Amino acid sequence: MRVHRPDGRPVHLSYCTNVHPAEDLSGIIGQLDTYAVAVRERLGADVLGLGLWLAAPVAAVLAEDGEARRGLRRELDVRGLEVVTLNGFPYEAFQAPVVKHAVYRPDWTTPERLDHTLNLARILVDLLPADADRGSVSTLPLAWREPWPAERRDAARRMLDRLAEGLSEIAWQTGRVVRVAFEPEPGCVAETSAQAVDMLAGTDTDRLGVCLDLAHLACAWEEPKAAVDRLAAAGIPIVKVQVSAALEVADPVAARPVLQRYAEPRFLHQTRTAAGHACDDLDLALAENPPGPWRIHFHVPLHAPPAPPLTATTPLLRDALAVVDCDHFDVETYTWDVLPAGQRPTSPAELADGIAGELAWTRDQLTGARA
């Protein structure tokens, strides 16, 4: 979906399909019919943007088969769908019953992660609309924070150098530019904008940059303008923004019965306090019970506030959208299926309603149409 900022700049707005479990080509095409077309119709949009998630096995097949890529492009075109960005963070099985730390493997010390990311870049070249300036692929910020000895750090740097070389080769061969965006996340080697600067110092910033996930930014208790200014001063481009909101609670003791409904077994819900106390999952925070306020890495619907006394970090999200300079915005609420009962969609139609509501809300924030 193309929208214009208040100053007239055009940007791409999409929703990330990692909310859907399909990991083979027929399943992916099926989810386009079940969800993406329905979302587009609810929004009344001629074209809907997707932040496509392709698991590693199907990405490997598509990267080797040009006719399969062209076939996928045709399937998108006939449904009024377009892709300028891919989510390369989850490698596979992202909607498995238990994901937790597995989402960080393989990491950027391994050739598997490099190969997968370059496969995604090759695929994206054939999916990009003809009038798109460039494509983007988001990925993890190197690895989970431990173990992280010098030899793993050096291995990751070599992989980033090879990644930049591979992206340059793809651009030379095809004439299309794809940039890779590293996504700071709580608990990882880079979870703050300052750590992102350190991570990418000395790399090819024509090819590599940052994916700014706004729920992660909130959980790091960073002020958006300070983070954006820090990245700009270091010459690190914001290649992609993941539009997301985290849970927030002022008094976790009073909110404990409600919080317990969000402590679920599939995803990791890193919890950070304003004073800097860090817990790697919500159940650990509930056991340790540090003083509030807390921010919790649980992506909640953008347009629907959580049950009181919980709130969401949408005020920070709005502040970030007002100051960030980027042209790829991807709504990434992958947690619809693990929301507490009563907030969780119970049918494909309800999920399409929710995704459309989030996109409409984000469109209004980006265009200045909000009240």
N, C-alpha and C positions, 0 to 999 in steps of 0.2 A: 504494500500500500504506500503510495507516494503522498506525502503531506508537506506543507510549507511552514517553516518557522515564521514568527511575526515579522522578521526582517526580510522575508521572501526566499530564504534559502530552502531548496528542496532536500528532503531526507527520506530514507526508506524506513518504514515501520513494519515489523513482522511479529509473529509469535513463534516460539520455539517448539518444535514437534517432539522434544524429548519427554513431553508429558504423555506421549503415546508409546505403547510397548513394542510395536512391530519392528522386526529387525531383518526381514527379508524383503525383496523387491515387491512381491505380490502383496505382502502385508502393508508396506509403505503406501502403495497405490490405493489399497483399500481404505487406509486411514485418511487419505485425501478426500475420498468420497464421503466417508462417515463424518468427518470433522471439518476439514479445511473449507470445503465447498459450502457447508452449512454456515460456518462463521462468516465467509464472504457474503453470503446472501443476507444474513442478519444485519451486516454492516451496510448493505447496499453499495458495496464497492465493486467496480468493474474488475479490479485486480487486487488480490490479497497477497501480501508478502509472507513467506515462510522462512523461519530460521531452521533449516532442515537438519535433523540429527540422523546420521547414518552410522550404524554400528560397524565395527572394523571388518567383519567378514563380508558384508554386502558392499562396503566401500572398496575393498580389494577387488571384488568382481567388477564393479563399475569402472574402476581406474584402468582395468585391462581391456575393457570391452567398449569401444567407441560407439557401436550401434546400441548397446544397452544404455549408455549415457544419453544418446540422442532420443531413444525411446522414452526415457524418464522425462526429458525436456518436453517431448510432445504431450505426455500425460499431464504435465503441469500446465502447459499452454492451453489445452482444450478445456481445462477447468478454471481458467482465469487466475492462475497462481504463478508467482514468480519467486526466485531465490537469489539473493545477493550475499547471504551469509550462511555458514554452516557451523553447527555446534560440534566441535571436536574434542570436548572435555571428556564425557563418558566414552569409554572404549567399546563396551558392549554390556548387555544385560542391565541397563540402567533402571528398568522397572521390575527387576527381580524382587522376590520377597525380602531379601536382605542385601543392601548395597554397602552402606557404611564406608569403611576405608578402601574397599575395592575400587571405588570410583577414581582413585589416584594411581591406579596401576593399569598398564605399564606407565612409568613416569619418563621424564625427559633425560634420564641417564641411559635409556635403552634405545636400540635401533627400531624396535617395534613402534614406539611412539612417533619417531621421526617418519617412518614409512607410512603410517596411518595418516599423519597430517599432510604429507605430500600427496598421498592418494586423494585426500579430500580437496586439496587445491586443484589437482588435475580434473576432478569431477566438476568442481565449481566453475571452471573456465567454460565448460560446455553448457552449464545451466544459466549463466549470467545473461540477463537481458542485454540486447545490443546497445542500449543507451546507458547502461550502468558504467560509472567511471571505474569501478574496481569491485572486487569481492573481498570477503573477510572470513577467516576461520578462527574461532575462539578455542582456547586450550588451557590446560591446567598450569598453574604458576610453578613449573618445574616438578615439584614432588611434595608429598607430606613432609613436614619439617624435620622428621627424624626417622632413621639416621641420616645425617647430612655431613659426613666427613669431607675433607678436601678433595679426595679422589672422586667422590660422586659429584661434587660441585664442578670439578674440572671436566668430567665426562659430559655433564649437561651443557657446559659452555661449548664443547666441541660439537654437540648435537645442534645447538642453536646456529653455529657457524655453517654447518652442513644444511640446515633448514633454509637459511638465507640464500645460500648458493642454489639450492633446489628451486626456491621461489623465483630467483632471478632467471634460471634456465627456463622455467615454465613461461615467464613473461616474454623471454626472447623467442621462444618457439611459437607462442600463440598470439602475442600482442595484447594479452589481457593481464592485468595486475591483480594478484591476490596477496593480501597481507595476513599475517598470523598475529592474533591478539592473545596475550597471556593474561589470565584472569586471577588477580589476587583474591585469596580466600582464607578465612580464619583457619589457623592450624597448619597452613602450608609454608613452604620456604619463603614465599612472598604473600603476606596478608595485608600489607598497608601500601600506600602510595610511595612512601620512602623506600620500602623494601623492593617495590617494583622498579624504582629508579636504579637501585643497586643491581637487581637481577639483569636489567637490560643495558647497563652501562657498557659502552664499547661494542655493542652489537650493531647490525645494519638496521637502523630505524626507518629506512625507506621500506623495509620488508616486515619488520617486527615492531610491535607496539603493545598496548594494553587494552584489554577488555574490562571496562569498568562496570562491575556488577553492583547495583546500588543497594541491594540488601547486604552484600559483603562490606561495602563502604560503611554502612550504618553500624554493622556489628563491630567494626574496627573503631567505632566512635570517632570517625574522621569528619571534619567539616568539608562539605563538597568543594567550596571555592578554594580552600587551602590545598586540597588534594589535586584539583585541576591545575592550579597555579604551580604546584611543585613539579608535576609531570611536564608542564609546558616549559618551565625554566630549565629542565634537564634535557629538553628536546625529545621527549618520549611521546609519540602520538597516541591519542585515544582512538583506536581503530574501530571500536564497537562498544556500545552501551547495552548492558542487559538491564532492562527495566524491571525491577523487582523490589518488593518491600519485605522487611523482616518483622517478626514479632517484637514487641516491647512491653515491659511491665515495670511499673514504678515500685510496687510493693509485692515482691514474689511470695512472701509469707501469706498475705491475704488472698493472693491469686492462686495458691497452690492447687486447689481442686480443679481449676480450669486449666492450669499449665500441664497437669498430669495427662490431660486428654491429648496433648500434642507430643508427648514422649512416646513415639512409635518406633517400630523395629526396622524400618526400611532404610531411612536416610540418616545421615549424621547431622545433628542440630547443635553446632558449636554455640556456646553461650558466653557472652562477655559482659562484664559489669562496667559501669562508668568509672569505677576506681581502678580498672585494669585486671581484675581477677578473670582468669580464663578457665573454662571447662570445655572439654572436647565433645560433650554431648549433653542434651537437656537432662537426661536421667542422672548424670553425674552432678549437674548443677543443683538438681533437687535434693540430692543426697548431701552435698557440701553446704548448700544454703548460704552462699555469700550475700552480703547486703545488696539491695537493689540501688538503682534501677538496673535491669538486665535488658540486653538485646540478644535475640535468639535467631540463629540461622535456620529459620523455617519460612520459606517463601509463601506469603499469604496473598489472597486475591487483592488486586490493586484497588478495585472499586467497591469492595464490601468489607467494612471493618470487622475485626474479630470480636468474639464475645467479650463483653466487659467482665473484669476490669482490665483486660488486655487491650493494647492499642497496636498500631502498626507504624512503621517508620516512613509513612507517606509524606509528612512535612519535609523530611530530609530529601526524599525522592524528588519532590517538586523543586526544592532549592537546587538540586544537582542538575535537573533538566534545564533550569534557567541559565546555568553557567557553562555547561559542557559544550564543546565544539566537536561535533561528530556527525556523520551522515548515515550510520547504521544503528538503529534502535530495535532491539529484540525483546519482546515481553517474555519472561522466562519464569512462569509459575508451574513448576513440574510436580508440585505436591498436592494437586487437586484430589488425588485418590487416597491420600493419607490424612486429609483434614478430619477433624472430629465429626462424628455422626451428626447430621443436621446441617452441616456446612458442606458436606461432600456430595458431589453430583451422583445421582443414582441411575442415570441413563446417558447415552451419547448426546441426546438433545440438550440435557441440562449442562453437560460439559461444554458443548458448543455455545450455549447461552453465556456461560461464565467467561469463556475465552473472548467472545465478542464484546462482552461488557468491559473487560480489561483493555482491549484494544481501543474501544470508543473512549474510555477514560484517558488513556495515554495519548490518543490523537488530540483530544481537547487540551491536554497539558502542553503538547508540543506546538500546537497552532495558536495558543493563547485564547482558545474559545471558552475556557473554564470561567466560571463566575468569580 
